[in-house]
Amino acid sequence: MERTERVTLTNLCMIRDGTRVLVQEKTGAGGVIFPGGHVEEHEPVVDSVIREMREETGLTIERPRLCGVKEWINGDGSRYVVFLFTADRFTGELTSSEEGRVFWVERDEVLRTNWIWHMDGLMRIMADGAYAELYLDAADDWKPVLK
């Protein structure tokens, strides 16, 4: 039995500042999500989220905490994994990038924004700690399942 598979590794991070969280209006995606990006080849996952936050927000986060995963199986059989992090320690000046405009929003207001990409499920993991995994089930019309 084969024990390896093709995998794309990515990350998202909910940066907190008191009662506010940082969101990104993703260019071309039509809504708000947490900033994040891809893990580069041979790059440690934690290093990738620190790098992506600096590139996309101008902030250098410290001690990001892994709090869950979002994943699905693509049509070609490869797996797509999003490591979900939170961070509440950072330095730097907030700056948007070509990935999209970043801005602070009250945590309780996040789901009242024009959110995308299962932000409601992500909030149950990243903000509430109620779940550890958001799995998109292609067999059930890409229905999100919290585990």
Residue pairs with C-beta under 8 A, 6 or more apart in sequence:
5 77
5 78
5 79
6 76
6 77
6 78
6 79
7 78
7 79
7 80
7 81
8 38
8 78
8 79
8 80
8 81
9 38
9 39
9 45
9 48
9 81
9 83
10 36
10 37
10 38
10 39
10 80
10 81
10 82
10 83
11 36
11 37
11 38
11 39
11 45
11 48
11 49
11 52
11 82
11 83
11 84
11 85
12 33
12 34
12 35
12 36
12 70
12 82
12 83
12 84
12 85
12 122
12 126
13 34
13 35
13 36
13 49
13 52
13 53
13 61
13 64
13 84
13 85
13 86
13 87
14 21
14 22
14 34
14 84
14 85
14 86
14 87
14 122
14 126
14 127
15 21
15 22
15 34
15 35
15 53
15 57
15 59
15 61
15 86
15 87
15 88
15 90
16 22
16 86
16 87
16 88
16 107
17 88
17 90
17 104
19 106
19 107
19 108
20 104
20 105
20 106
20 107
21 34
21 104
21 105
21 106
21 107
21 110
21 127
22 34
22 35
22 57
22 59
22 94
22 102
22 103
22 104
23 32
23 33
23 34
23 35
23 102
23 103
23 104
23 105
23 110
23 113
24 32
24 33
24 34
24 35
24 56
24 57
24 99
24 100
24 101
24 102
25 31
25 32
25 100
25 101
25 102
25 103
26 32
26 33
26 99
26 100
26 116
27 98
27 99
27 100
29 100
29 116
29 117
30 114
30 116
31 113
31 114
31 115
31 116
31 117
31 119
32 105
32 110
32 113
32 114
32 115
32 116
32 119
33 115
33 116
33 117
33 119
33 122
34 119
34 122
34 126
35 52
35 53
35 56
35 57
35 99
35 100
35 102
36 49
36 52
36 56
36 82
37 48
37 52
37 55
37 56
37 99
38 48
38 52
39 45
39 48
39 83
40 48
43 51
45 66
45 83
46 64
46 66
49 61
49 64
49 83
49 85
50 60
50 61
50 64
53 59
53 60
53 61
53 64
53 87
53 90
54 60
54 61
54 92
55 97
55 99
56 97
56 99
56 100
56 102
57 92
57 94
57 95
57 96
57 97
57 102
58 92
58 93
58 94
58 95
58 97
58 102
59 90
59 91
59 92
59 93
59 94
60 90
60 91
60 92
61 87
61 89
61 90
62 87
62 89
62 90
62 91
63 87
63 89
64 85
64 86
64 87
65 85
65 86
65 87
66 83
66 84
66 85
67 84
67 85
67 86
67 125
67 126
67 129
67 132
68 84
68 125
68 126
68 131
68 132
68 133
68 134
69 81
69 82
69 83
69 84
69 132
69 133
69 134
70 81
70 82
70 84
70 118
70 121
70 122
70 125
70 133
70 134
70 135
70 136
71 79
71 80
71 81
71 82
71 133
71 134
71 135
71 136
72 79
72 80
72 135
72 136
72 137
72 138
72 142
73 79
73 80
73 138
74 80
75 138
84 122
84 125
84 126
85 126
86 126
94 102
94 103
94 104
95 102
96 102
105 113
107 127
110 119
110 123
110 127
111 119
111 120
111 123
118 134
118 136
118 144
121 131
121 134
121 144
121 146
122 134
124 130
124 131
124 134
124 146
125 131
125 132
125 133
125 134
125 146
130 146
131 146
131 147
132 147
133 146
133 147
134 144
134 145
134 146
134 147
135 144
135 145
135 147
136 142
136 143
136 144
136 145
137 143
137 144
137 145
